[in-house]
Structure formats: C-alpha cells, structure tokens
C-alpha cells in the first residue's frame, strides 16, 4: 500500500500505518522524519491534479487506483480502509 501526503505548508506527522510506504510531496525536497521519500513540487501541480488545494493524504492501492482521501489533519479514512483490507 502506498500513502502519498501532499502538503501546502508544514508537513504533518506520518500516519501510523505500518504496511504503507509514505511519500511526501511538497514545496521543498527536505527530508522529513518518518517519510520514505520526499519529492519537491514547488508549483503545487500534484495537489492541483488531485483536487487538493489545501493539501491532503491519498492512499493508493498496489494496482494504482486511489483507495482513500483524507485531510492533512485526519487519519481515520486511511485507517478505515486499512481495516477493510484486514477484515
């Protein structure tokens, strides 16, 4: 499972989902603790393509489909999807 966090501002703490690789897409490519990789997107192209003008979290399934969206300050939709997989 891949979790991509798209930010427009300070990076939030990583989500506590062990099975997810966590990628951070933001204005700078500065390393952030808890993220597997950080990508620079100073123009916010990624956020615009996903319709996240204020940033957000996106969980992507292994087949490339989006599994869940969540605001930067909310983890419940992501944990809910993970729970469905484990049921």
Kinemage of the C-alpha trace (Angstrom):
@kinemage 1
@onewidth
@group {chain A} dominant
@subgroup {mainchain}
@vectorlist {calphas} color= white
{ca unk a 1} P 0.000 0.000 0.000
{ca unk a 2} L 1.277 3.448 -0.829
{ca unk a 3} L 0.327 6.559 1.100
{ca unk a 4} L 1.116 9.885 -0.520
{ca unk a 5} L 0.898 13.045 1.531
{ca unk a 6} L 0.545 16.246 -0.470
{ca unk a 7} L 1.156 19.371 1.556
{ca unk a 8} L 0.789 23.091 1.062
{ca unk a 9} L 2.685 24.160 4.165
{ca unk a 10} L 4.416 22.316 7.013
{ca unk a 11} L 4.492 18.535 6.713
{ca unk a 12} L 2.203 16.659 9.104
{ca unk a 13} L 3.396 13.701 11.129
{ca unk a 14} L 3.360 10.427 9.162
{ca unk a 15} L 0.314 8.199 9.532
{ca unk a 16} L 0.782 5.184 11.779
{ca unk a 17} L 0.115 2.549 9.105
{ca unk a 18} L 2.906 0.002 9.066
{ca unk a 19} L 2.006 -1.516 5.694
{ca unk a 20} L 2.163 1.794 3.820
{ca unk a 21} L 5.147 3.456 2.184
{ca unk a 22} L 4.782 7.133 2.948
{ca unk a 23} L 5.786 9.688 0.354
{ca unk a 24} L 5.732 13.433 0.921
{ca unk a 25} L 5.126 15.862 -1.939
{ca unk a 26} L 5.644 19.499 -1.047
{ca unk a 27} L 7.285 22.805 -1.819
{ca unk a 28} L 10.748 21.538 -0.862
{ca unk a 29} L 12.546 18.201 -1.039
{ca unk a 30} L 13.930 18.454 2.501
{ca unk a 31} L 13.998 15.091 4.282
{ca unk a 32} L 11.269 14.612 6.891
{ca unk a 33} L 11.407 12.006 9.679
{ca unk a 34} L 9.061 9.076 9.108
{ca unk a 35} L 8.666 9.538 5.356
{ca unk a 36} L 10.200 7.027 2.937
{ca unk a 37} L 10.807 9.670 0.252
{ca unk a 38} L 10.246 13.389 -0.267
{ca unk a 39} L 9.523 14.984 -3.642
{ca unk a 40} L 9.685 18.657 -4.498
{ca unk a 41} L 6.667 20.222 -6.195
{ca unk a 42} L 7.018 23.987 -5.659
{ca unk a 43} L 4.212 24.841 -8.091
{ca unk a 44} L 1.659 22.537 -6.441
{ca unk a 45} L 0.968 20.615 -9.652
{ca unk a 46} L 0.355 17.328 -7.837
{ca unk a 47} L -2.108 18.885 -5.377
{ca unk a 48} L -3.976 20.554 -8.245
{ca unk a 49} L -4.260 17.305 -10.218
{ca unk a 50} L -5.754 15.501 -7.222
{ca unk a 51} L -8.077 18.420 -6.380
{ca unk a 52} L -6.378 19.159 -3.060
{ca unk a 53} L -5.827 22.928 -2.977
{ca unk a 54} L -5.155 22.807 0.777
{ca unk a 55} L -3.178 19.578 0.660
{ca unk a 56} L -4.246 16.150 1.847
{ca unk a 57} L -3.403 12.480 2.163
{ca unk a 58} L -4.027 9.978 -0.614
{ca unk a 59} L -3.835 6.209 -0.199
{ca unk a 60} L -3.072 4.384 -3.435
{ca unk a 61} L -3.703 0.672 -3.894
{ca unk a 62} L -0.948 -1.548 -5.337
{ca unk a 63} L -2.787 -1.575 -8.691
{ca unk a 64} L -2.542 2.229 -8.898
{ca unk a 65} L -6.140 3.125 -8.038
{ca unk a 66} L -6.846 5.681 -5.319
{ca unk a 67} L -8.202 3.907 -2.248
{ca unk a 68} L -8.879 6.834 0.087
{ca unk a 69} L -8.515 10.577 0.549
{ca unk a 70} L -8.118 12.367 3.875
{ca unk a 71} L -7.371 15.892 5.030
{ca unk a 72} L -3.880 16.520 6.401
{ca unk a 73} L -5.152 16.606 9.993
{ca unk a 74} L -7.298 13.453 9.816
{ca unk a 75} L -6.139 9.824 9.625
{ca unk a 76} L -9.440 7.969 10.169
{ca unk a 77} L -10.374 7.404 6.472
{ca unk a 78} L -6.959 5.821 5.900
{ca unk a 79} L -7.163 3.593 8.963
{ca unk a 80} L -10.721 2.670 7.956
{ca unk a 81} L -9.588 1.483 4.551
{ca unk a 82} L -6.738 -0.494 6.109
{ca unk a 83} L -9.240 -2.153 8.472
{ca unk a 84} L -11.370 -3.213 5.494
{ca unk a 85} L -8.353 -4.936 3.975
{ca unk a 86} L -7.667 -6.852 7.160
{ca unk a 87} L -11.289 -7.945 7.688
